[in-house]
Structures are given as structure tokens and as C-alpha cells.
């Protein structure tokens, strides 16, 4: 199975925020490795979308959302996505140690404590 990959605006905003952070606090090379790890993880998910874990059934607005860890060494970040048999929608990219239900329901454009 191979699905068509879509990335939400929120996913792009999360990715951009994290890339900027890596550039500012590490280096451009680390930022590029992060992007490569995210892309490699997405490529696996479009081939095998059931690898991710079902999440948040108790929150109706988050029901159906799945998560999967980004490849090491960036495995603390989770890709949150949905799939319907034809499409895989990458919705968010968030550090796994956050208050995930709250963070998933807020905009990535809001200022938050990192």
C-alpha cells in the first residue's frame, strides 16, 4: 500500500518552527538532518500507515489521530496523522513530552513555552 501524502498547514508550521530552533541552537546541518529524518519517517508511513499508534479516543476532536516517532536521533518528536485508505494527512509534528491533547488542539502559531 502506498498513500498520497498531504501535510497540513499546522504540520508545516510545526516543522518550520523546529527547523528554525535547530538552526539557532545547533546548526544548519542538524536542521537538515531533522528534515531528512521527518521525511524518511513520512515515507515509511505512506507505505505502512498502520505502524502508528491510535491515540486520543477519549477526545472526540482528536479521535482517529495516530502517532509515530520520527527516526533517531529525533525520536522524541511525534508525527500525528490520519489516513483513509488513499491519503495520509500529516497533521502535526510535536515533541512527545508535551501536553499532547492540549498542544494538538492549539494553533502552532501561538506562542508557547518550549
Jmol script that loads the backbone (N, CA, C; Angstrom):
load data "model"
ATOM      1  N   UNK A   1       0.849  -1.173   0.000  1.00  0.00           N
ATOM      2  CA  UNK A   1       0.000   0.000   0.000  1.00  0.00           C
ATOM      3  C   UNK A   1       0.896   1.238   0.000  1.00  0.00           C
ATOM      4  N   UNK A   2       0.546   2.182  -0.832  1.00  0.00           N
ATOM      5  CA  UNK A   2       1.232   3.474  -0.836  1.00  0.00           C
ATOM      6  C   UNK A   2       0.173   4.558  -0.973  1.00  0.00           C
ATOM      7  N   UNK A   3       0.166   5.459  -0.024  1.00  0.00           N
ATOM      8  CA  UNK A   3      -0.836   6.514   0.024  1.00  0.00           C
ATOM      9  C   UNK A   3      -0.276   7.816  -0.516  1.00  0.00           C
ATOM     10  N   UNK A   4      -1.174   8.690  -0.912  1.00  0.00           N
ATOM     11  CA  UNK A   4      -0.800  10.042  -1.285  1.00  0.00           C
ATOM     12  C   UNK A   4      -0.558  10.822   0.012  1.00  0.00           C
ATOM     13  N   UNK A   5       0.570  11.502   0.109  1.00  0.00           N
ATOM     14  CA  UNK A   5       0.948  12.226   1.321  1.00  0.00           C
ATOM     15  C   UNK A   5       0.544  13.684   1.221  1.00  0.00           C
ATOM     16  N   UNK A   6      -0.194  14.129   2.219  1.00  0.00           N
ATOM     17  CA  UNK A   6      -0.534  15.539   2.366  1.00  0.00           C
ATOM     18  C   UNK A   6       0.007  16.004   3.706  1.00  0.00           C
ATOM     19  N   UNK A   7       0.382  17.272   3.766  1.00  0.00           N
ATOM     20  CA  UNK A   7       0.847  17.868   5.021  1.00  0.00           C
ATOM     21  C   UNK A   7      -0.021  19.092   5.297  1.00  0.00           C
ATOM     22  N   UNK A   8      -0.576  19.162   6.493  1.00  0.00           N
ATOM     23  CA  UNK A   8      -1.432  20.296   6.843  1.00  0.00           C
ATOM     24  C   UNK A   8      -0.594  21.560   7.045  1.00  0.00           C
ATOM     25  N   UNK A   9      -1.266  22.697   7.024  1.00  0.00           N
ATOM     26  CA  UNK A   9      -0.577  23.959   7.322  1.00  0.00           C
ATOM     27  C   UNK A   9       0.035  23.925   8.710  1.00  0.00           C
ATOM     28  N   UNK A  10      -0.663  23.309   9.657  1.00  0.00           N
ATOM     29  CA  UNK A  10      -0.128  23.204  11.018  1.00  0.00           C
ATOM     30  C   UNK A  10       1.133  22.340  11.040  1.00  0.00           C
ATOM     31  N   UNK A  11       1.148  21.260  10.256  1.00  0.00           N
ATOM     32  CA  UNK A  11       2.348  20.428  10.183  1.00  0.00           C
ATOM     33  C   UNK A  11       3.522  21.255   9.668  1.00  0.00           C
ATOM     34  N   UNK A  12       3.286  22.018   8.579  1.00  0.00           N
ATOM     35  CA  UNK A  12       4.359  22.849   8.023  1.00  0.00           C
ATOM     36  C   UNK A  12       4.833  23.880   9.038  1.00  0.00           C
ATOM     37  N   UNK A  13       3.904  24.466   9.787  1.00  0.00           N
ATOM     38  CA  UNK A  13       4.275  25.460  10.801  1.00  0.00           C
ATOM     39  C   UNK A  13       5.099  24.819  11.914  1.00  0.00           C
ATOM     40  N   UNK A  14       4.696  23.623  12.362  1.00  0.00           N
ATOM     41  CA  UNK A  14       5.458  22.906  13.390  1.00  0.00           C
ATOM     42  C   UNK A  14       6.866  22.599  12.884  1.00  0.00           C
ATOM     43  N   UNK A  15       6.967  22.122  11.642  1.00  0.00           N
ATOM     44  CA  UNK A  15       8.258  21.781  11.064  1.00  0.00           C
ATOM     45  C   UNK A  15       9.146  23.022  10.947  1.00  0.00           C
ATOM     46  N   UNK A  16       8.593  24.098  10.457  1.00  0.00           N
ATOM     47  CA  UNK A  16       9.370  25.328  10.297  1.00  0.00           C
ATOM     48  C   UNK A  16       9.873  25.847  11.643  1.00  0.00           C
ATOM     49  N   UNK A  17       9.016  25.796  12.646  1.00  0.00           N
ATOM     50  CA  UNK A  17       9.402  26.257  13.987  1.00  0.00           C
ATOM     51  C   UNK A  17      10.571  25.428  14.524  1.00  0.00           C
ATOM     52  N   UNK A  18      10.493  24.113  14.332  1.00  0.00           N
ATOM     53  CA  UNK A  18      11.540  23.235  14.850  1.00  0.00           C
ATOM     54  C   UNK A  18      12.835  23.403  14.064  1.00  0.00           C
ATOM     55  N   UNK A  19      12.751  23.552  12.734  1.00  0.00           N
ATOM     56  CA  UNK A  19      13.949  23.770  11.911  1.00  0.00           C
ATOM     57  C   UNK A  19      14.630  25.068  12.323  1.00  0.00           C
ATOM     58  N   UNK A  20      13.852  26.116  12.524  1.00  0.00           N
ATOM     59  CA  UNK A  20      14.428  27.389  12.980  1.00  0.00           C
ATOM     60  C   UNK A  20      15.126  27.213  14.316  1.00  0.00           C
ATOM     61  N   UNK A  21      14.510  26.450  15.219  1.00  0.00           N
ATOM     62  CA  UNK A  21      15.110  26.232  16.533  1.00  0.00           C
ATOM     63  C   UNK A  21      16.457  25.511  16.383  1.00  0.00           C
ATOM     64  N   UNK A  22      16.497  24.460  15.574  1.00  0.00           N
ATOM     65  CA  UNK A  22      17.752  23.731  15.380  1.00  0.00           C
ATOM     66  C   UNK A  22      18.820  24.612  14.736  1.00  0.00           C
ATOM     67  N   UNK A  23      18.446  25.433  13.781  1.00  0.00           N
ATOM     68  CA  UNK A  23      19.419  26.350  13.171  1.00  0.00           C
ATOM     69  C   UNK A  23      19.978  27.333  14.201  1.00  0.00           C
ATOM     70  N   UNK A  24      19.096  27.850  15.063  1.00  0.00           N
ATOM     71  CA  UNK A  24      19.505  28.841  16.059  1.00  0.00           C
ATOM     72  C   UNK A  24      20.294  28.245  17.213  1.00  0.00           C
ATOM     73  N   UNK A  25      19.973  27.006  17.611  1.00  0.00           N
ATOM     74  CA  UNK A  25      20.580  26.418  18.799  1.00  0.00           C
ATOM     75  C   UNK A  25      21.589  25.304  18.522  1.00  0.00           C
ATOM     76  N   UNK A  26      21.644  24.844  17.296  1.00  0.00           N
ATOM     77  CA  UNK A  26      22.604  23.786  16.940  1.00  0.00           C
ATOM     78  C   UNK A  26      23.355  24.232  15.685  1.00  0.00           C
ATOM     79  N   UNK A  27      22.861  23.846  14.520  1.00  0.00           N
ATOM     80  CA  UNK A  27      23.498  24.249  13.259  1.00  0.00           C
ATOM     81  C   UNK A  27      22.553  23.969  12.098  1.00  0.00           C
ATOM     82  N   UNK A  28      22.906  24.503  10.945  1.00  0.00           N
ATOM     83  CA  UNK A  28      22.117  24.235   9.738  1.00  0.00           C
ATOM     84  C   UNK A  28      22.165  22.757   9.383  1.00  0.00           C
ATOM     85  N   UNK A  29      23.294  22.115   9.655  1.00  0.00           N
ATOM     86  CA  UNK A  29      23.420  20.691   9.349  1.00  0.00           C
ATOM     87  C   UNK A  29      22.461  19.859  10.194  1.00  0.00           C
ATOM     88  N   UNK A  30      22.345  20.197  11.471  1.00  0.00           N
ATOM     89  CA  UNK A  30      21.416  19.477  12.340  1.00  0.00           C
ATOM     90  C   UNK A  30      19.984  19.713  11.865  1.00  0.00           C
ATOM     91  N   UNK A  31      19.665  20.938  11.498  1.00  0.00           N
ATOM     92  CA  UNK A  31      18.328  21.246  10.984  1.00  0.00           C
ATOM     93  C   UNK A  31      18.024  20.418   9.736  1.00  0.00           C
ATOM     94  N   UNK A  32      18.996  20.291   8.846  1.00  0.00           N
ATOM     95  CA  UNK A  32      18.804  19.484   7.634  1.00  0.00           C
ATOM     96  C   UNK A  32      18.624  18.013   7.974  1.00  0.00           C
ATOM     97  N   UNK A  33      19.380  17.508   8.943  1.00  0.00           N
ATOM     98  CA  UNK A  33      19.223  16.111   9.356  1.00  0.00           C
ATOM     99  C   UNK A  33      17.840  15.872   9.958  1.00  0.00           C
ATOM    100  N   UNK A  34      17.333  16.876  10.674  1.00  0.00           N
ATOM    101  CA  UNK A  34      15.981  16.756  11.228  1.00  0.00           C
ATOM    102  C   UNK A  34      14.950  16.642  10.098  1.00  0.00           C
ATOM    103  N   UNK A  35      15.048  17.514   9.113  1.00  0.00           N
ATOM    104  CA  UNK A  35      14.129  17.470   7.967  1.00  0.00           C
ATOM    105  C   UNK A  35      14.231  16.120   7.269  1.00  0.00           C
ATOM    106  N   UNK A  36      15.445  15.624   7.071  1.00  0.00           N
ATOM    107  CA  UNK A  36      15.635  14.317   6.422  1.00  0.00           C
ATOM    108  C   UNK A  36      14.992  13.196   7.233  1.00  0.00           C
ATOM    109  N   UNK A  37      15.125  13.250   8.570  1.00  0.00           N
ATOM    110  CA  UNK A  37      14.541  12.219   9.424  1.00  0.00           C
ATOM    111  C   UNK A  37      13.015  12.265   9.363  1.00  0.00           C
ATOM    112  N   UNK A  38      12.451  13.459   9.354  1.00  0.00           N
ATOM    113  CA  UNK A  38      10.993  13.598   9.255  1.00  0.00           C
ATOM    114  C   UNK A  38      10.522  13.042   7.912  1.00  0.00           C
ATOM    115  N   UNK A  39      11.209  13.405   6.835  1.00  0.00           N
ATOM    116  CA  UNK A  39      10.814  12.923   5.514  1.00  0.00           C
ATOM    117  C   UNK A  39      10.919  11.399   5.405  1.00  0.00           C
ATOM    118  N   UNK A  40      11.990  10.836   5.937  1.00  0.00           N
ATOM    119  CA  UNK A  40      12.156   9.374   5.905  1.00  0.00           C
ATOM    120  C   UNK A  40      11.042   8.688   6.689  1.00  0.00           C
ATOM    121  N   UNK A  41      10.655   9.267   7.805  1.00  0.00           N
ATOM    122  CA  UNK A  41       9.568   8.706   8.609  1.00  0.00           C
ATOM    123  C   UNK A  41       8.249   8.772   7.847  1.00  0.00           C
ATOM    124  N   UNK A  42       7.984   9.892   7.212  1.00  0.00           N
ATOM    125  CA  UNK A  42       6.754  10.026   6.414  1.00  0.00           C
ATOM    126  C   UNK A  42       6.719   9.019   5.270  1.00  0.00           C
ATOM    127  N   UNK A  43       7.861   8.770   4.647  1.00  0.00           N
ATOM    128  CA  UNK A  43       7.922   7.804   3.545  1.00  0.00           C
ATOM    129  C   UNK A  43       7.560   6.404   4.022  1.00  0.00           C
ATOM    130  N   UNK A  44       7.962   6.058   5.218  1.00  0.00           N
ATOM    131  CA  UNK A  44       7.590   4.759   5.776  1.00  0.00           C
ATOM    132  C   UNK A  44       6.095   4.718   6.073  1.00  0.00           C
ATOM    133  N   UNK A  45       5.571   5.810   6.623  1.00  0.00           N
ATOM    134  CA  UNK A  45       4.155   5.847   6.977  1.00  0.00           C
ATOM    135  C   UNK A  45       3.242   5.753   5.758  1.00  0.00           C
ATOM    136  N   UNK A  46       3.623   6.330   4.628  1.00  0.00           N
ATOM    137  CA  UNK A  46       2.754   6.215   3.448  1.00  0.00           C
ATOM    138  C   UNK A  46       2.748   4.786   2.913  1.00  0.00           C
ATOM    139  N   UNK A  47       3.791   4.016   3.215  1.00  0.00           N
ATOM    140  CA  UNK A  47       3.831   2.612   2.808  1.00  0.00           C
ATOM    141  C   UNK A  47       3.081   1.715   3.794  1.00  0.00           C
ATOM    142  N   UNK A  48       3.190   2.040   5.084  1.00  0.00           N
ATOM    143  CA  UNK A  48       2.589   1.218   6.128  1.00  0.00           C
ATOM    144  C   UNK A  48       1.952   2.119   7.188  1.00  0.00           C
ATOM    145  N   UNK A  49       0.803   2.697   6.897  1.00  0.00           N
ATOM    146  CA  UNK A  49       0.208   3.679   7.807  1.00  0.00           C
ATOM    147  C   UNK A  49      -0.270   3.107   9.137  1.00  0.00           C
ATOM    148  N   UNK A  50      -0.462   1.804   9.206  1.00  0.00           N
ATOM    149  CA  UNK A  50      -0.930   1.210  10.458  1.00  0.00           C
ATOM    150  C   UNK A  50       0.187   1.059  11.487  1.00  0.00           C
ATOM    151  N   UNK A  51       1.405   1.415  11.119  1.00  0.00           N
ATOM    152  CA  UNK A  51       2.515   1.338  12.074  1.00  0.00           C
ATOM    153  C   UNK A  51       2.298   2.283  13.249  1.00  0.00           C
ATOM    154  N   UNK A  52       1.657   3.396  12.993  1.00  0.00           N
ATOM    155  CA  UNK A  52       1.417   4.370  14.052  1.00  0.00           C
ATOM    156  C   UNK A  52       0.364   3.886  15.031  1.00  0.00           C
ATOM    157  N   UNK A  53       0.419   4.471  16.188  1.00  0.00           N
ATOM    158  CA  UNK A  53      -0.462   4.097  17.289  1.00  0.00           C
ATOM    159  C   UNK A  53      -1.733   4.954  17.281  1.00  0.00           C
ATOM    160  N   UNK A  54      -2.898   4.306  17.467  1.00  0.00           N
ATOM    161  CA  UNK A  54      -4.149   5.050  17.635  1.00  0.00           C
ATOM    162  C   UNK A  54      -4.059   5.854  18.918  1.00  0.00           C
ATOM    163  N   UNK A  55      -4.530   7.104  18.854  1.00  0.00           N
ATOM    164  CA  UNK A  55      -4.418   7.981  20.019  1.00  0.00           C
ATOM    165  C   UNK A  55      -5.726   8.691  20.313  1.00  0.00           C
ATOM    166  N   UNK A  56      -5.909   9.100  21.551  1.00  0.00           N
ATOM    167  CA  UNK A  56      -6.890  10.099  21.979  1.00  0.00           C
ATOM    168  C   UNK A  56      -8.344   9.774  21.652  1.00  0.00           C
ATOM    169  N   UNK A  57      -8.746   8.538  21.778  1.00  0.00           N
ATOM    170  CA  UNK A  57     -10.142   8.172  21.524  1.00  0.00           C
ATOM    171  C   UNK A  57     -11.093   8.900  22.473  1.00  0.00           C
ATOM    172  N   UNK A  58     -10.600   9.298  23.639  1.00  0.00           N
ATOM    173  CA  UNK A  58     -11.466   9.965  24.624  1.00  0.00           C
ATOM    174  C   UNK A  58     -11.751  11.436  24.303  1.00  0.00           C
ATOM    175  N   UNK A  59     -11.060  12.003  23.315  1.00  0.00           N
ATOM    176  CA  UNK A  59     -11.301  13.374  22.875  1.00  0.00           C
ATOM    177  C   UNK A  59     -11.901  13.323  21.470  1.00  0.00           C
ATOM    178  N   UNK A  60     -13.174  13.611  21.332  1.00  0.00           N
ATOM    179  CA  UNK A  60     -13.837  13.468  20.016  1.00  0.00           C
ATOM    180  C   UNK A  60     -13.137  14.225  18.888  1.00  0.00           C
ATOM    181  N   UNK A  61     -12.631  15.427  19.152  1.00  0.00           N
ATOM    182  CA  UNK A  61     -11.990  16.195  18.085  1.00  0.00           C
ATOM    183  C   UNK A  61     -10.629  15.630  17.673  1.00  0.00           C
ATOM    184  N   UNK A  62     -10.088  14.720  18.484  1.00  0.00           N
ATOM    185  CA  UNK A  62      -8.801  14.101  18.156  1.00  0.00           C
ATOM    186  C   UNK A  62      -8.946  12.625  17.773  1.00  0.00           C
ATOM    187  N   UNK A  63     -10.154  12.100  17.836  1.00  0.00           N
ATOM    188  CA  UNK A  63     -10.387  10.685  17.510  1.00  0.00           C
ATOM    189  C   UNK A  63      -9.933  10.397  16.082  1.00  0.00           C
ATOM    190  N   UNK A  64      -9.317   9.236  15.902  1.00  0.00           N
ATOM    191  CA  UNK A  64      -8.814   8.843  14.592  1.00  0.00           C
ATOM    192  C   UNK A  64      -7.395   9.290  14.321  1.00  0.00           C
ATOM    193  N   UNK A  65      -6.844  10.054  15.232  1.00  0.00           N
ATOM    194  CA  UNK A  65      -5.476  10.529  15.083  1.00  0.00           C
ATOM    195  C   UNK A  65      -4.513   9.432  15.509  1.00  0.00           C
ATOM    196  N   UNK A  66      -3.454   9.270  14.746  1.00  0.00           N
ATOM    197  CA  UNK A  66      -2.419   8.286  15.049  1.00  0.00           C
ATOM    198  C   UNK A  66      -1.105   9.024  15.237  1.00  0.00           C
ATOM    199  N   UNK A  67      -0.142   8.369  15.872  1.00  0.00           N
ATOM    200  CA  UNK A  67       1.179   8.979  16.025  1.00  0.00           C
ATOM    201  C   UNK A  67       2.270   7.960  15.737  1.00  0.00           C
ATOM    202  N   UNK A  68       3.396   8.492  15.307  1.00  0.00           N
ATOM    203  CA  UNK A  68       4.572   7.659  15.055  1.00  0.00           C
ATOM    204  C   UNK A  68       5.809   8.514  15.290  1.00  0.00           C
ATOM    205  N   UNK A  69       6.812   7.908  15.908  1.00  0.00           N
ATOM    206  CA  UNK A  69       8.037   8.639  16.243  1.00  0.00           C
ATOM    207  C   UNK A  69       8.891   8.908  15.003  1.00  0.00           C
ATOM    208  N   UNK A  70       9.469  10.092  14.973  1.00  0.00           N
ATOM    209  CA  UNK A  70      10.447  10.436  13.941  1.00  0.00           C
ATOM    210  C   UNK A  70      11.687   9.570  14.186  1.00  0.00           C
ATOM    211  N   UNK A  71      12.384   9.238  13.123  1.00  0.00           N
ATOM    212  CA  UNK A  71      13.596   8.408  13.241  1.00  0.00           C
ATOM    213  C   UNK A  71      14.631   9.043  14.163  1.00  0.00           C
ATOM    214  N   UNK A  72      15.428   8.189  14.784  1.00  0.00           N
ATOM    215  CA  UNK A  72      16.511   8.653  15.648  1.00  0.00           C
ATOM    216  C   UNK A  72      17.515   9.458  14.841  1.00  0.00           C
ATOM    217  N   UNK A  73      18.139  10.420  15.431  1.00  0.00           N
ATOM    218  CA  UNK A  73      18.159  10.776  16.844  1.00  0.00           C
ATOM    219  C   UNK A  73      17.046  11.756  17.240  1.00  0.00           C
ATOM    220  N   UNK A  74      16.061  11.925  16.404  1.00  0.00           N
ATOM    221  CA  UNK A  74      14.978  12.886  16.651  1.00  0.00           C
ATOM    222  C   UNK A  74      13.702  12.190  17.113  1.00  0.00           C
ATOM    223  N   UNK A  75      13.855  11.026  17.719  1.00  0.00           N
ATOM    224  CA  UNK A  75      12.728  10.177  18.090  1.00  0.00           C
ATOM    225  C   UNK A  75      11.860  10.732  19.220  1.00  0.00           C
ATOM    226  N   UNK A  76      12.239  11.847  19.780  1.00  0.00           N
ATOM    227  CA  UNK A  76      11.376  12.471  20.798  1.00  0.00           C
ATOM    228  C   UNK A  76      10.210  13.230  20.151  1.00  0.00           C
ATOM    229  N   UNK A  77      10.284  13.417  18.857  1.00  0.00           N
ATOM    230  CA  UNK A  77       9.216  14.101  18.133  1.00  0.00           C
ATOM    231  C   UNK A  77       8.258  13.083  17.536  1.00  0.00           C
ATOM    232  N   UNK A  78       6.985  13.443  17.556  1.00  0.00           N
ATOM    233  CA  UNK A  78       5.937  12.570  17.037  1.00  0.00           C
ATOM    234  C   UNK A  78       5.251  13.232  15.857  1.00  0.00           C
ATOM    235  N   UNK A  79       5.007  12.433  14.836  1.00  0.00           N
ATOM    236  CA  UNK A  79       4.180  12.866  13.714  1.00  0.00           C
ATOM    237  C   UNK A  79       2.769  12.383  14.019  1.00  0.00           C
ATOM    238  N   UNK A  80       1.816  13.296  14.017  1.00  0.00           N
ATOM    239  CA  UNK A  80       0.412  12.965  14.214  1.00  0.00           C
ATOM    240  C   UNK A  80      -0.265  13.013  12.853  1.00  0.00           C
ATOM    241  N   UNK A  81      -0.990  11.959  12.530  1.00  0.00           N
ATOM    242  CA  UNK A  81      -1.545  11.842  11.180  1.00  0.00           C
ATOM    243  C   UNK A  81      -2.838  11.052  11.185  1.00  0.00           C
ATOM    244  N   UNK A  82      -3.528  11.135  10.060  1.00  0.00           N
ATOM    245  CA  UNK A  82      -4.732  10.350   9.784  1.00  0.00           C
ATOM    246  C   UNK A  82      -4.563   9.729   8.394  1.00  0.00           C
ATOM    247  N   UNK A  83      -5.234   8.626   8.148  1.00  0.00           N
ATOM    248  CA  UNK A  83      -5.252   8.063   6.792  1.00  0.00           C
ATOM    249  C   UNK A  83      -6.614   7.454   6.525  1.00  0.00           C
ATOM    250  N   UNK A  84      -6.974   7.453   5.251  1.00  0.00           N
ATOM    251  CA  UNK A  84      -8.313   6.999   4.870  1.00  0.00           C
ATOM    252  C   UNK A  84      -8.302   5.909   3.799  1.00  0.00           C
ATOM    253  N   UNK A  85      -7.171   5.308   3.548  1.00  0.00           N
ATOM    254  CA  UNK A  85      -7.096   4.280   2.508  1.00  0.00           C
ATOM    255  C   UNK A  85      -6.488   4.787   1.217  1.00  0.00           C
ATOM    256  N   UNK A  86      -6.596   6.086   0.965  1.00  0.00           N
ATOM    257  CA  UNK A  86      -5.994   6.686  -0.229  1.00  0.00           C
ATOM    258  C   UNK A  86      -4.992   7.782   0.124  1.00  0.00           C
ATOM    259  N   UNK A  87      -5.241   8.479   1.227  1.00  0.00           N
ATOM    260  CA  UNK A  87      -4.425   9.630   1.607  1.00  0.00           C
ATOM    261  C   UNK A  87      -3.920   9.485   3.029  1.00  0.00           C
ATOM    262  N   UNK A  88      -2.716   9.982   3.252  1.00  0.00           N
ATOM    263  CA  UNK A  88      -2.183  10.120   4.589  1.00  0.00           C
ATOM    264  C   UNK A  88      -1.998  11.612   4.822  1.00  0.00           C
ATOM    265  N   UNK A  89      -2.662  12.135   5.845  1.00  0.00           N
ATOM    266  CA  UNK A  89      -2.569  13.542   6.179  1.00  0.00           C
ATOM    267  C   UNK A  89      -1.718  13.697   7.431  1.00  0.00           C
ATOM    268  N   UNK A  90      -0.529  14.258   7.269  1.00  0.00           N
ATOM    269  CA  UNK A  90       0.329  14.592   8.405  1.00  0.00           C
ATOM    270  C   UNK A  90      -0.206  15.892   8.982  1.00  0.00           C
ATOM    271  N   UNK A  91      -0.753  15.822  10.208  1.00  0.00           N
ATOM    272  CA  UNK A  91      -1.409  16.982  10.791  1.00  0.00           C
ATOM    273  C   UNK A  91      -0.500  17.817  11.679  1.00  0.00           C
ATOM    274  N   UNK A  92       0.324  17.170  12.495  1.00  0.00           N
ATOM    275  CA  UNK A  92       1.167  17.914  13.433  1.00  0.00           C
ATOM    276  C   UNK A  92       2.497  17.208  13.615  1.00  0.00           C
ATOM    277  N   UNK A  93       3.467  17.944  14.124  1.00  0.00           N
ATOM    278  CA  UNK A  93       4.802  17.444  14.458  1.00  0.00           C
ATOM    279  C   UNK A  93       5.158  18.074  15.796  1.00  0.00           C
ATOM    280  N   UNK A  94       5.077  17.280  16.869  1.00  0.00           N
ATOM    281  CA  UNK A  94       5.196  17.830  18.220  1.00  0.00           C
ATOM    282  C   UNK A  94       6.111  16.954  19.066  1.00  0.00           C
ATOM    283  N   UNK A  95       6.868  17.594  19.947  1.00  0.00           N
ATOM    284  CA  UNK A  95       7.709  16.878  20.906  1.00  0.00           C
ATOM    285  C   UNK A  95       6.812  16.027  21.796  1.00  0.00           C
ATOM    286  N   UNK A  96       7.178  14.780  21.989  1.00  0.00           N
ATOM    287  CA  UNK A  96       6.344  13.840  22.730  1.00  0.00           C
ATOM    288  C   UNK A  96       6.214  14.103  24.214  1.00  0.00           C
ATOM    289  N   UNK A  97       7.063  14.957  24.785  1.00  0.00           N
ATOM    290  CA  UNK A  97       6.995  15.232  26.222  1.00  0.00           C
ATOM    291  C   UNK A  97       6.044  16.380  26.552  1.00  0.00           C
ATOM    292  N   UNK A  98       5.350  16.889  25.580  1.00  0.00           N
ATOM    293  CA  UNK A  98       4.412  17.986  25.801  1.00  0.00           C
ATOM    294  C   UNK A  98       3.053  17.463  26.267  1.00  0.00           C
ATOM    295  N   UNK A  99       2.208  18.372  26.693  1.00  0.00           N
ATOM    296  CA  UNK A  99       0.818  18.048  26.996  1.00  0.00           C
ATOM    297  C   UNK A  99       0.135  17.882  25.639  1.00  0.00           C
ATOM    298  N   UNK A 100       0.158  16.681  25.124  1.00  0.00           N
ATOM    299  CA  UNK A 100      -0.225  16.449  23.735  1.00  0.00           C
ATOM    300  C   UNK A 100      -1.682  16.802  23.414  1.00  0.00           C
ATOM    301  N   UNK A 101      -2.655  16.379  24.212  1.00  0.00           N
ATOM    302  CA  UNK A 101      -4.031  16.762  23.858  1.00  0.00           C
ATOM    303  C   UNK A 101      -4.205  18.284  23.786  1.00  0.00           C
ATOM    304  N   UNK A 102      -3.602  18.994  24.708  1.00  0.00           N
ATOM    305  CA  UNK A 102      -3.718  20.460  24.687  1.00  0.00           C
ATOM    306  C   UNK A 102      -3.004  21.030  23.476  1.00  0.00           C
ATOM    307  N   UNK A 103      -1.773  20.596  23.233  1.00  0.00           N
ATOM    308  CA  UNK A 103      -0.984  21.132  22.123  1.00  0.00           C
ATOM    309  C   UNK A 103      -1.604  20.813  20.774  1.00  0.00           C
ATOM    310  N   UNK A 104      -2.203  19.655  20.640  1.00  0.00           N
ATOM    311  CA  UNK A 104      -2.825  19.284  19.369  1.00  0.00           C
ATOM    312  C   UNK A 104      -4.048  20.131  19.063  1.00  0.00           C
ATOM    313  N   UNK A 105      -4.682  20.650  20.093  1.00  0.00           N
ATOM    314  CA  UNK A 105      -5.879  21.457  19.891  1.00  0.00           C
ATOM    315  C   UNK A 105      -5.573  22.944  19.764  1.00  0.00           C
ATOM    316  N   UNK A 106      -4.309  23.355  19.987  1.00  0.00           N
ATOM    317  CA  UNK A 106      -3.979  24.757  19.834  1.00  0.00           C
ATOM    318  C   UNK A 106      -3.180  24.972  18.553  1.00  0.00           C
ATOM    319  N   UNK A 107      -3.202  26.178  18.094  1.00  0.00           N
ATOM    320  CA  UNK A 107      -2.511  26.538  16.858  1.00  0.00           C
ATOM    321  C   UNK A 107      -1.000  26.565  17.082  1.00  0.00           C
ATOM    322  N   UNK A 108      -0.218  26.106  16.093  1.00  0.00           N
ATOM    323  CA  UNK A 108       1.238  26.209  16.211  1.00  0.00           C
ATOM    324  C   UNK A 108       1.712  27.645  16.093  1.00  0.00           C
ATOM    325  N   UNK A 109       0.827  28.540  15.710  1.00  0.00           N
ATOM    326  CA  UNK A 109       1.184  29.940  15.548  1.00  0.00           C
ATOM    327  C   UNK A 109       1.139  30.687  16.869  1.00  0.00           C
ATOM    328  N   UNK A 110       0.546  30.060  17.906  1.00  0.00           N
ATOM    329  CA  UNK A 110       0.511  30.660  19.223  1.00  0.00           C
ATOM    330  C   UNK A 110       1.894  30.556  19.847  1.00  0.00           C
ATOM    331  N   UNK A 111       2.238  31.531  20.644  1.00  0.00           N
ATOM    332  CA  UNK A 111       3.479  31.435  21.412  1.00  0.00           C
ATOM    333  C   UNK A 111       3.255  30.447  22.528  1.00  0.00           C
ATOM    334  N   UNK A 112       4.194  29.534  22.714  1.00  0.00           N
ATOM    335  CA  UNK A 112       4.081  28.557  23.799  1.00  0.00           C
ATOM    336  C   UNK A 112       5.426  28.405  24.471  1.00  0.00           C
ATOM    337  N   UNK A 113       5.389  27.841  25.654  1.00  0.00           N
ATOM    338  CA  UNK A 113       6.635  27.595  26.373  1.00  0.00           C
ATOM    339  C   UNK A 113       7.295  26.375  25.769  1.00  0.00           C
ATOM    340  N   UNK A 114       8.489  26.514  25.313  1.00  0.00           N
ATOM    341  CA  UNK A 114       9.214  25.377  24.729  1.00  0.00           C
ATOM    342  C   UNK A 114      10.124  24.781  25.746  1.00  0.00           C
TER     343      UNK A 114
END
end "model"
wireframe off; spacefill off
backbone 0.3
color backbone group
